[in-house]
């Protein structure tokens, strides 16, 4: 698995635990809002931050997508 792929799984786990979602719900959320592409595209910026920052960034992206 690539570094980006492993980080994507990590981000999904952060969202899953923080929002108390099932794996399916997290997958649906990431698909609906294009979060797979977002996390992969911004890997270099995101992977150096803590979980709280990553979660805030993902939440902000979801809000922007409407």
SEFITOR-396688 format. One line per 2 residues: number of its first residue (from 1); their letters; for each residue x, y, z of N, C-alpha, C. Coordinates in nm, 4 decimals, decimal comma. Atoms other than C-alpha are relative to their C-alpha. Example, Ala and Ser with C-alpha at 12.3 -4.5 7.8 and 13.67 -1.06 7.14 Angstrom:
2
1) as) 0,0890/-0,1190/0,0000/1,2300/-0,4500/0,7800/0,0900/0,1200/0,0000 | -0,0820/-0,1190/-0,0060/1,3670/-0,1060/0,7140/-0,0770/0,1090/0,0730
//
This chain:
66
1) xx) 0,0856/-0,1174/0,0000/0,0000/0,0000/0,0000/0,0902/0,1236/0,0000 | -0,0762/-0,1246/0,0067/0,1268/0,3469/-0,0836/-0,0158/0,0802/0,1287
3) xx) 0,0109/-0,0880/-0,1174/0,1883/0,6120/0,1815/-0,1334/0,0733/-0,0018 | 0,1256/-0,0725/0,0127/-0,1103/0,8036/0,0469/-0,1189/-0,0901/0,0325
5) xx) 0,1070/0,0955/-0,0280/-0,3304/0,4936/0,0620/-0,0129/-0,0294/0,1484 | 0,0010/0,0248/-0,1442/-0,2316/0,4193/0,4193/-0,0524/0,1222/0,0753
7) xx) 0,0470/-0,1226/-0,0644/-0,2946/0,7821/0,5139/-0,1502/0,0175/-0,0210 | 0,1432/-0,0074/0,0283/-0,6369/0,7699/0,3488/-0,0779/-0,0882/0,0966
9) xx) 0,0638/0,0908/-0,0964/-0,7306/0,4708/0,5649/0,0038/0,0617/0,1398 | -0,0152/-0,0670/-0,1290/-0,5998/0,6589/0,8694/-0,1033/0,1116/0,0141
11) xx) 0,0972/-0,1095/-0,0037/-0,8171/0,9609/0,7838/-0,1419/-0,0525/0,0133 | 0,1331/0,0597/-0,0101/-1,1216/0,7410/0,7378/-0,0256/-0,0480/0,1431
13) xx) 0,0130/0,0478/-0,1372/-1,0587/0,5902/1,0798/-0,0209/0,1171/0,0962 | 0,0188/-0,1194/-0,0826/-1,0298/0,9375/1,2364/-0,1458/0,0457/-0,0065
15) xx) 0,1383/-0,0443/0,0193/-1,3661/1,0381/1,0895/-0,0966/-0,1013/0,0610 | 0,0870/0,1058/-0,0529/-1,5244/0,7046/1,1826/-0,0116/0,0092/0,1520
17) xx) 0,0013/-0,0054/-0,1456/-1,4249/0,7327/1,5472/-0,0589/0,1311/0,0513 | 0,0469/-0,1306/-0,0471/-1,4939/1,1057/1,5838/-0,1502/0,0166/-0,0178
19) xx) 0,1426/-0,0164/0,0314/-1,8398/1,0850/1,4277/-0,0836/-0,1221/0,0360 | 0,0676/0,1250/-0,0388/-1,9234/0,7368/1,5574/-0,0803/-0,0579/-0,1170
21) xx) 0,0614/0,0536/0,1207/-1,9971/0,6073/1,2092/0,0455/-0,1434/-0,0223 | -0,0424/0,1334/0,0416/-1,9847/0,2591/1,0644/0,0977/0,0156/-0,1166
23) xx) -0,0905/-0,0019/0,1147/-1,7296/0,1689/0,8005/-0,0735/0,0359/-0,1274 | 0,0798/-0,0290/0,1193/-2,0009/0,1794/0,5357/-0,0386/0,1479/-0,0056
25) xx) 0,0378/-0,1409/-0,0039/-2,1162/0,5246/0,6481/0,1186/0,0904/-0,0341 | -0,1202/-0,0790/0,0316/-1,7608/0,6587/0,6324/0,0314/-0,0106/-0,1488
27) xx) -0,0250/0,0190/0,1431/-1,7112/0,5099/0,2873/-0,0981/0,0820/-0,0832 | 0,1019/-0,0777/0,0718/-2,0383/0,6644/0,1686/0,0284/0,1492/0,0088
29) xx) -0,0332/-0,1410/-0,0199/-1,9378/1,0028/0,3155/0,1180/0,0407/-0,0881 | -0,1180/-0,0306/0,0811/-1,5974/0,9925/0,1445/-0,0341/-0,0019/-0,1484
31) xx) 0,0415/0,0035/0,1400/-1,7582/0,8970/-0,1864/-0,0868/0,1196/-0,0352 | 0,0958/-0,1073/0,0271/-2,0384/1,1536/-0,1656/0,0681/0,1355/-0,0148
33) xx) -0,0633/-0,1317/-0,0009/-1,8071/1,4469/-0,0971/0,1364/0,0047/-0,0689 | -0,1276/-0,0002/0,0708/-1,5041/1,3438/-0,3008/0,1205/0,0056/0,0920
35) xx) -0,1075/-0,0065/-0,0985/-1,2910/1,2990/0,0081/0,1180/-0,0911/-0,0335 | -0,1119/0,0846/0,0412/-1,0838/1,0186/-0,1440/0,0993/0,0835/-0,0804
37) xx) -0,0858/-0,0854/0,0827/-0,9492/1,2637/-0,4021/0,0604/0,1136/0,0822 | -0,0476/-0,1110/-0,0827/-0,9210/1,5473/-0,1482/0,1184/-0,0421/0,0870
39) xx) -0,1061/0,0460/-0,0897/-0,7119/1,3491/0,1003/0,1240/-0,0393/-0,0801 | -0,1133/0,0405/0,0825/-0,4932/1,2028/-0,1738/0,0706/0,1212/-0,0586
41) xx) -0,0580/-0,1192/0,0614/-0,4404/1,5379/-0,3446/0,0784/0,0840/0,1010 | -0,0634/-0,0837/-0,1007/-0,3501/1,7170/-0,0216/0,0776/-0,0793/0,1045
43) xx) -0,0766/0,0861/-0,0902/-0,1551/1,4324/0,1371/0,1198/0,0729/0,0591 | -0,1224/-0,0667/-0,0459/0,1658/1,6365/0,1584/-0,0286/0,1065/0,1065
45) xx) 0,0359/-0,1019/-0,0978/-0,0113/1,9120/0,3518/-0,0621/-0,0590/0,1260 | 0,0757/0,0545/-0,1127/-0,2306/1,6958/0,5726/0,0803/-0,0932/0,0900
47) xx) -0,0607/0,1076/-0,0790/-0,0020/1,4149/0,6846/0,0939/0,0493/0,1104 | -0,0898/-0,0528/-0,1032/0,2164/1,6425/0,8966/-0,0757/0,0595/0,1192
49) xx) 0,0821/-0,0596/-0,1055/-0,0735/1,7569/1,1167/-0,0612/-0,1067/0,0902 | 0,0618/0,0928/-0,0945/-0,2482/1,6028/1,4146/-0,1434/-0,0341/-0,0413
51) xx) 0,1340/0,0496/0,0339/-0,5826/1,4246/1,4106/-0,1046/0,1107/0,0015 | 0,0999/-0,1068/-0,0120/-0,7799/1,7301/1,5228/0,0034/0,0918/-0,1231
53) xx) -0,0144/-0,0857/0,1178/-0,6433/1,9432/1,2375/-0,0567/-0,0697/-0,1242 | 0,0469/0,0768/0,1155/-0,7127/1,6700/0,9829/-0,1527/-0,0060/0,0001
55) xx) 0,1454/0,0073/-0,0114/-1,0689/1,6288/1,1099/-0,0635/0,1347/-0,0331 | 0,0526/-0,1340/0,0300/-1,1284/2,0061/1,0962/0,0098/0,0304/-0,1491
57) xx) -0,0179/-0,0240/0,1430/-0,9914/2,0207/0,7424/-0,1024/-0,0792/-0,0816 | 0,0991/0,0833/0,0694/-1,2138/1,7343/0,6290/-0,1398/0,0570/0,0206
59) xx) 0,1311/-0,0604/-0,0262/-1,5174/1,8918/0,7975/-0,0197/0,1277/-0,0809 | 0,0069/-0,1225/0,0786/-1,4400/2,2237/0,6298/-0,0229/-0,0288/-0,1465
61) xx) 0,0167/0,0373/0,1397/-1,4130/2,0562/0,2920/-0,1433/-0,0475/-0,0265 | 0,1383/0,0468/0,0148/-1,7486/1,8836/0,3434/-0,0954/0,1188/-0,0023
63) xx) 0,0868/-0,1184/-0,0012/-1,9121/2,2167/0,4321/0,0083/0,0761/-0,1319 | -0,0175/-0,0698/0,1275/-1,7672/2,3756/0,1184/-0,0717/-0,0707/-0,1140
65) xx) 0,0637/0,0779/0,1063/-1,9066/2,0947/-0,0959/-0,1532/0,0076/0,0086 | 0,1445/-0,0180/-0,0195/-2,2536/2,1569/0,0504/-0,0712/-0,1271/0,0114
//
